[in-house]
Amino acid sequence: MRNRILLALGVASLIFAAVGCQRPRARIIAPQYDRPLAPGQLALRKITNPVEIPDFTDACHNLANLSGAIDNSLDYLQKPSSERFFPYVDITHKHAVRSLMSFKDLLKSGLTGQQLNDAIRRRFDIYESVGCDDAGTVLFTGYYTPIFDGSAVKTVRFQYPLYRQPDDLVKGDDGQILGRRSSDGRTIPYPARAEIENSNTLAGAEIVWLDDPFKCYVAQVQGSAIIRMPDGRLVTYGYAANNGHEYRSIIKQLINEGKIPPDRVNLASLMDYFRGDTALVRQYTQLNPRFVFFSRAADSGPRGSLNEPVIAYRSIATDKTIFPRACLVFFTTNLPRNIAGQTYIDPYAGFALDQDTGGAIRAAGRCDIYLGVGDEAGKLAGQTYQEGRLYYLFLKQ
């Protein structure tokens, strides 16, 4: 999941509008959602004024699957390797664990609504993301797990592969991509996407074959895929590694060239635009140097960067270099929902766990919400592009 990014990213930076009836057209400068933190600046600030603490009441009426998501985070925090990412500011590893266990106890208490809201405010300190503007503004996007037809062997129909992690890829102790092991034992930068694809250097490392090259790219962007085999079996292929290059969106280029109107940038329109044109797919996707490798998952469910299952609306992806892993969050934004075939954008407030990483989800002003599996989740993900607020909850010391 570490690499997926909402395919509509970049649209906001291309919006122009007229200001005033008689004035010349002026460019509206969009928020810089990926603005990096200043040196020494923290992504979270502790709320000390009770007036600034959000109201959790609405979210306290919707608690389905939350306990299971907390268990997934606790499973991750039981691994000794998780301890190296703490303390986070003044939050120790043990404090993070106690915070999740205490919140789970609240869920078991049977409290809901206003009563649960009051209990949370009594027991927990609230930290808010500084956002992209030091005022808490966060851009929320969506991601999902697609289901594509595929085959374990190359056939006339299935000719486009996903690849397993190559043997010469070198990782650090924390999973960081260091590069490629050369024949003389040195570690050198791993090739970018264009070189990998044009040189066929990964021949023999194919793990599964799909029927469309752009579907392979979507799987890489999303970071995982469920493949429907010819016999009907569903097999999950999850993220294993990448080539160490930064993600670059292809959307801005498509819009600049007038290939796709900004208001039609969604997965369906992109699939239609690239369908069956291998040369066109390579022309644009090779603008993105990052390349993703896969492994077959042990079970049928998608997993996040913590190697724990992700749950729709209960798992989010953030920049793990600045946010604490596996911890409890609360967020408010507007999200799409489908009612009788019609899509509505409504206010949403909910609890989730920070269990995933996005290749393009960088800085304190970005958050990606996992929306589920399949086409319906994909449609919703493609329409998720809203500002909101992001909070982290930790047990009071």
C-alpha positions as CSV (number, residue, x, y, z in Angstrom):
1,M,0.0,0.0,0.0
2,R,3.0,2.3,0.5
3,N,2.8,3.8,-3.0
4,R,-0.7,4.4,-3.8
5,I,-1.9,7.9,-4.4
6,L,-5.3,9.3,-5.4
7,L,-5.0,9.5,-9.2
8,A,-6.6,13.0,-9.1
9,L,-3.8,14.6,-7.2
10,G,-2.5,17.8,-8.7
11,V,-5.8,19.1,-9.9
12,A,-6.0,21.8,-7.2
13,S,-2.7,23.4,-8.3
14,L,-4.1,23.9,-11.8
15,I,-7.3,25.8,-11.0
16,F,-7.7,29.3,-12.4
17,A,-10.6,31.7,-11.8
18,A,-11.7,35.2,-12.5
19,V,-11.6,37.6,-9.6
20,G,-14.2,40.4,-10.0
21,C,-16.4,41.2,-12.9
22,Q,-14.2,43.9,-14.5
23,R,-10.8,42.7,-13.4
24,P,-8.5,40.7,-15.5
25,R,-8.4,36.9,-14.9
26,A,-6.0,36.1,-12.1
27,R,-4.4,32.8,-11.0
28,I,-5.6,31.5,-7.7
29,I,-2.6,30.0,-5.8
30,A,-3.6,26.6,-4.4
31,P,-2.5,25.5,-1.0
32,Q,0.8,23.7,-0.9
33,Y,-0.4,20.6,0.7
34,D,3.0,18.9,0.5
35,R,4.8,21.8,2.1
36,P,7.7,20.4,4.1
37,L,8.0,21.1,7.8
38,A,10.5,23.8,8.8
39,P,13.8,22.4,10.3
40,G,13.0,21.2,13.8
41,Q,9.3,21.7,13.4
42,L,7.0,18.9,14.6
43,A,4.0,17.6,12.7
44,L,1.8,17.5,15.8
45,R,1.0,20.1,18.4
46,K,-0.7,19.3,21.6
47,I,-4.0,21.1,22.2
48,T,-3.9,22.9,25.5
49,N,-7.1,25.0,25.1
50,P,-10.2,22.8,25.7
51,V,-12.1,25.0,23.3
52,E,-10.0,23.7,20.4
53,I,-10.6,20.0,21.2
54,P,-13.0,18.6,18.5
55,D,-16.4,17.1,19.4
56,F,-16.2,13.3,19.0
57,T,-19.9,12.7,19.5
58,D,-20.9,11.9,15.9
59,A,-18.0,9.5,15.5
60,C,-18.9,7.8,18.8
61,H,-22.1,6.6,17.2
62,N,-20.1,4.8,14.4
63,L,-17.7,2.3,16.0
64,A,-18.0,-0.6,13.6
65,N,-14.7,-2.4,13.0
66,L,-12.8,0.0,15.1
67,S,-11.9,-2.5,17.8
68,G,-10.4,-4.9,15.1
69,A,-8.4,-2.0,13.7
70,I,-7.0,-1.3,17.1
71,D,-6.0,-5.0,17.5
72,N,-4.1,-4.8,14.2
73,S,-2.1,-1.8,15.5
74,L,-1.5,-3.6,18.8
75,D,-0.2,-6.6,16.9
76,Y,2.3,-4.4,15.1
77,L,3.4,-2.7,18.4
78,Q,4.1,-6.1,19.9
79,K,6.9,-6.6,17.3
80,P,10.3,-5.5,18.8
81,S,11.1,-3.7,15.5
82,S,8.3,-1.2,16.2
83,E,10.1,0.1,19.3
84,R,12.8,1.9,17.1
85,F,10.2,4.4,16.0
86,F,9.5,5.7,19.5
87,P,9.6,7.9,21.4
88,Y,7.6,10.3,19.3
89,V,8.1,13.6,20.9
90,D,7.1,12.7,24.5
91,I,5.1,9.6,23.5
92,T,7.0,6.4,24.4
93,H,6.3,3.0,22.9
94,K,4.7,1.8,26.1
95,H,2.6,5.0,26.2
96,A,1.4,4.4,22.7
97,V,0.4,0.8,23.6
98,R,-1.4,1.9,26.8
99,S,-3.3,4.5,24.8
100,L,-4.7,2.0,22.4
101,M,-5.6,-0.5,25.1
102,S,-7.3,2.2,27.2
103,F,-9.4,3.3,24.2
104,K,-10.3,-0.3,23.5
105,D,-11.5,-0.6,27.1
106,L,-13.7,2.4,26.5
107,L,-15.2,0.7,23.5
108,K,-15.9,-2.4,25.6
109,S,-17.6,-0.2,28.2
110,G,-20.7,0.2,26.0
111,L,-20.5,4.0,26.1
112,T,-21.6,5.7,22.9
113,G,-22.4,9.2,21.7
114,Q,-22.1,12.0,24.2
115,Q,-21.1,9.8,27.1
116,L,-18.2,8.3,25.1
117,N,-17.2,11.8,23.9
118,D,-17.0,13.0,27.5
119,A,-14.9,10.0,28.6
120,I,-12.5,10.5,25.7
121,R,-12.0,14.2,26.6
122,R,-11.4,13.2,30.3
123,R,-8.9,10.4,29.5
124,F,-7.0,11.5,26.4
125,D,-4.7,14.3,25.3
126,I,-5.4,15.5,21.8
127,Y,-2.6,16.4,19.3
128,E,-3.5,18.1,16.0
129,S,-1.6,18.0,12.8
130,V,-0.1,21.4,12.0
131,G,-1.3,20.8,8.4
132,C,0.1,22.5,5.3
133,D,-0.3,26.0,6.7
134,D,0.5,25.7,10.5
135,A,-3.3,26.2,11.0
136,G,-4.3,22.5,10.7
137,T,-5.4,22.3,7.1
138,V,-4.9,18.7,5.8
139,L,-5.8,17.5,2.3
140,F,-7.6,14.1,2.5
141,T,-7.6,11.8,-0.5
142,G,-8.7,8.1,-0.9
143,Y,-7.1,4.9,-2.0
144,Y,-8.4,1.3,-2.4
145,T,-7.5,-2.2,-3.5
146,P,-8.5,-2.9,-7.1
147,I,-9.6,-6.3,-8.4
148,F,-8.1,-7.2,-11.8
149,D,-8.2,-10.3,-13.9
150,G,-4.9,-12.1,-14.2
151,S,-2.9,-15.3,-14.6
152,A,0.0,-16.9,-12.9
153,V,1.5,-17.7,-16.3
154,K,1.8,-15.6,-19.4
155,T,-0.9,-16.2,-22.0
156,V,-2.2,-14.6,-25.2
157,R,-4.5,-12.4,-23.1
158,F,-2.3,-11.9,-20.0
159,Q,1.0,-10.4,-21.2
160,Y,1.8,-7.6,-18.7
161,P,3.5,-8.6,-15.5
162,L,3.9,-7.4,-11.9
163,Y,7.3,-8.3,-10.5
164,R,8.6,-9.8,-7.3
165,Q,11.4,-8.0,-5.4
166,P,14.7,-8.6,-7.2
167,D,17.5,-10.3,-5.5
168,D,19.9,-7.4,-6.0
169,L,17.7,-4.8,-4.2
170,V,19.4,-3.6,-1.0
171,K,17.4,-2.5,2.0
172,G,18.4,-1.0,5.3
173,D,17.4,-2.3,8.7
174,D,14.3,-0.2,8.8
175,G,13.3,-1.2,5.3
176,Q,14.7,1.9,3.6
177,I,15.7,1.3,0.0
178,L,19.4,1.7,-0.3
179,G,19.9,0.8,-3.9
180,R,21.1,-2.1,-6.1
181,R,24.0,-4.5,-5.3
182,S,26.4,-4.3,-8.2
183,S,28.6,-7.2,-9.4
184,D,31.6,-5.9,-7.4
185,G,29.6,-5.7,-4.2
186,R,29.0,-1.9,-4.2
187,T,25.5,-0.5,-3.6
188,I,24.5,1.8,-6.5
189,P,21.2,3.6,-7.2
190,Y,18.5,1.3,-8.5
191,P,17.3,2.1,-12.1
192,A,14.3,4.3,-12.6
193,R,11.1,3.0,-14.2
194,A,12.0,3.8,-17.8
195,E,15.3,1.9,-17.6
196,I,13.7,-1.0,-15.9
197,E,10.9,-1.3,-18.5
198,N,13.0,-0.6,-21.6
199,S,15.9,-2.9,-20.7
200,N,13.7,-5.8,-19.6
201,T,16.2,-6.2,-16.7
202,L,13.5,-8.0,-14.5
203,A,12.9,-10.9,-16.9
204,G,12.3,-14.0,-14.9
205,A,11.0,-12.1,-11.8
206,E,7.4,-12.0,-13.0
207,I,5.0,-12.9,-10.2
208,V,1.6,-12.5,-12.0
209,W,0.4,-11.4,-15.4
210,L,-2.4,-8.9,-16.2
211,D,-4.3,-8.0,-19.4
212,D,-3.6,-4.3,-19.6
213,P,-0.3,-2.3,-18.9
214,F,-2.1,0.5,-17.3
215,K,-3.7,-1.9,-14.7
216,C,-0.1,-2.9,-13.8
217,Y,0.6,0.8,-13.2
218,V,-2.5,1.3,-11.1
219,A,-1.6,-1.7,-9.0
220,Q,1.8,-0.1,-8.4
221,V,0.3,3.2,-7.5
222,Q,-2.2,1.6,-5.2
223,G,0.5,-0.6,-3.7
224,S,-1.5,-3.8,-3.8
225,A,-4.1,-5.6,-6.0
226,I,-6.4,-8.6,-5.8
227,I,-6.1,-10.7,-8.9
228,R,-9.0,-12.9,-10.1
229,M,-7.4,-16.0,-11.6
230,P,-8.9,-17.9,-14.6
231,D,-10.4,-20.5,-12.2
232,G,-12.1,-17.7,-10.2
233,R,-9.8,-17.7,-7.2
234,L,-8.9,-14.3,-5.7
235,V,-5.2,-13.9,-4.9
236,T,-3.8,-10.8,-3.1
237,Y,-0.5,-9.3,-4.2
238,G,0.9,-6.8,-1.8
239,Y,3.7,-4.3,-1.7
240,A,7.2,-5.8,-1.2
241,A,9.5,-2.9,-2.0
242,N,10.2,-0.1,-4.5
243,N,13.2,1.0,-6.5
244,G,14.0,3.9,-4.1
245,H,12.9,6.7,-6.4
246,E,10.4,9.4,-5.4
247,Y,6.9,9.1,-6.7
248,R,5.9,11.6,-9.4
249,S,2.3,12.0,-10.5
250,I,1.5,11.8,-14.2
251,I,-1.8,13.7,-13.8
252,K,-0.4,17.2,-14.1
253,Q,1.2,16.4,-17.4
254,L,-2.1,14.9,-18.8
255,I,-4.0,18.0,-17.7
256,N,-1.4,20.5,-19.0
257,E,-1.5,18.8,-22.4
258,G,-5.3,18.8,-22.5
259,K,-5.6,15.1,-22.6
260,I,-8.1,14.8,-19.7
261,P,-10.2,17.8,-18.4
262,P,-9.5,18.5,-14.7
263,D,-13.1,17.7,-13.8
264,R,-12.9,14.2,-15.3
265,V,-9.7,13.1,-13.6
266,N,-10.7,9.8,-12.0
267,L,-9.6,6.2,-12.4
268,A,-12.3,5.3,-14.9
269,S,-11.4,8.1,-17.3
270,L,-7.7,7.2,-17.0
271,M,-8.4,3.6,-17.7
272,D,-10.4,4.6,-20.8
273,Y,-7.8,6.9,-22.0
274,F,-4.9,4.4,-21.8
275,R,-6.9,1.3,-22.6
276,G,-4.9,-1.0,-25.0
277,D,-2.3,1.5,-26.0
278,T,1.0,0.1,-24.6
279,A,3.1,2.9,-26.1
280,L,0.9,5.6,-24.7
281,V,1.0,4.0,-21.3
282,R,4.8,3.9,-21.3
283,Q,5.0,7.5,-22.6
284,Y,3.3,8.8,-19.5
285,T,3.9,6.3,-16.8
286,Q,7.7,6.5,-17.3
287,L,7.4,10.1,-16.2
288,N,7.1,8.5,-12.8
289,P,10.5,7.0,-11.9
290,R,9.2,4.9,-8.9
291,F,8.7,1.2,-9.6
292,V,7.0,-1.1,-7.2
293,F,7.6,-4.8,-6.5
294,F,5.1,-7.3,-5.1
295,S,4.8,-10.5,-3.1
296,R,1.9,-12.9,-2.8
297,A,0.0,-12.2,0.4
298,A,-0.5,-15.0,2.9
299,D,-4.2,-14.3,3.1
300,S,-6.8,-12.6,0.9
301,G,-6.9,-9.3,2.7
302,P,-4.8,-6.2,1.8
303,R,-2.1,-5.0,4.2
304,G,-0.5,-1.7,4.9
305,S,3.1,-0.7,5.3
306,L,3.0,-2.0,8.9
307,N,2.3,-5.5,7.4
308,E,-1.0,-5.5,9.2
309,P,-4.5,-5.7,7.6
310,V,-6.1,-2.4,6.5
311,I,-9.8,-1.8,7.1
312,A,-12.0,0.5,5.1
313,Y,-12.4,3.9,6.8
314,R,-10.4,2.6,9.8
315,S,-6.9,2.8,8.2
316,I,-5.1,5.8,7.0
317,A,-1.8,6.5,5.3
318,T,0.5,9.3,6.3
319,D,4.1,10.3,6.1
320,K,5.7,7.9,8.6
321,T,8.8,10.1,8.8
322,I,6.8,12.7,10.7
323,F,3.7,10.9,12.2
324,P,3.6,8.1,14.8
325,R,3.0,4.7,13.5
326,A,-0.1,2.6,14.5
327,C,-1.6,5.2,16.7
328,L,-5.2,6.2,17.1
329,V,-6.5,9.2,15.0
330,F,-9.6,11.2,14.6
331,F,-10.3,13.1,11.4
332,T,-13.0,15.4,10.0
333,T,-13.5,16.1,6.4
334,N,-16.1,15.6,3.6
335,L,-16.3,12.2,1.9
336,P,-18.3,10.8,-1.0
337,R,-21.0,8.2,-0.5
338,N,-23.1,6.3,-3.0
339,I,-26.9,6.2,-2.5
340,A,-29.0,4.5,-5.1
341,G,-26.5,5.2,-7.8
342,Q,-26.0,8.8,-6.9
343,T,-22.8,10.2,-5.3
344,Y,-23.2,12.7,-2.5
345,I,-20.4,14.6,-0.7
346,D,-21.2,14.7,3.0
347,P,-19.4,15.7,6.3
348,Y,-17.6,12.8,7.9
349,A,-16.0,12.4,11.3
350,G,-14.4,9.2,12.4
351,F,-11.7,7.3,14.3
352,A,-9.0,5.4,12.5
353,L,-5.5,4.0,12.9
354,D,-2.4,5.3,11.2
355,Q,-1.4,2.0,9.6
356,D,-0.1,2.8,6.1
357,T,2.3,4.9,4.1
358,G,1.8,6.7,0.8
359,G,4.6,7.2,-1.7
360,A,3.1,10.6,-2.5
361,I,1.6,11.2,1.0
362,R,4.3,13.5,2.2
363,A,4.3,16.3,4.8
364,A,1.9,17.2,7.6
365,G,-0.8,18.5,5.1
366,R,-1.6,15.1,3.5
367,C,-3.6,12.1,4.6
368,D,-4.9,9.1,2.5
369,I,-8.0,7.2,3.7
370,Y,-8.4,3.5,2.8
371,L,-11.8,3.0,1.3
372,G,-12.0,-0.7,0.6
373,V,-11.8,-3.3,-2.2
374,G,-13.2,-3.3,-5.7
375,D,-14.8,-1.0,-8.3
376,E,-17.2,0.8,-5.9
377,A,-14.4,1.7,-3.5
378,G,-12.4,2.8,-6.5
379,K,-15.1,5.2,-7.6
380,L,-15.3,6.7,-4.1
381,A,-11.5,7.0,-3.9
382,G,-11.4,8.8,-7.2
383,Q,-13.8,11.4,-5.8
384,T,-12.1,12.0,-2.5
385,Y,-10.2,15.3,-2.5
386,Q,-11.2,17.4,0.4
387,E,-9.6,19.5,3.2
388,G,-10.1,18.6,6.8
389,R,-8.5,18.2,10.2
390,L,-6.4,15.3,11.6
391,Y,-5.9,14.6,15.3
392,Y,-4.0,12.0,17.3
393,L,-5.2,10.7,20.7
394,F,-2.9,9.6,23.5
395,L,-3.7,8.7,27.1
396,K,-3.1,11.5,29.6
397,Q,0.1,11.1,31.5
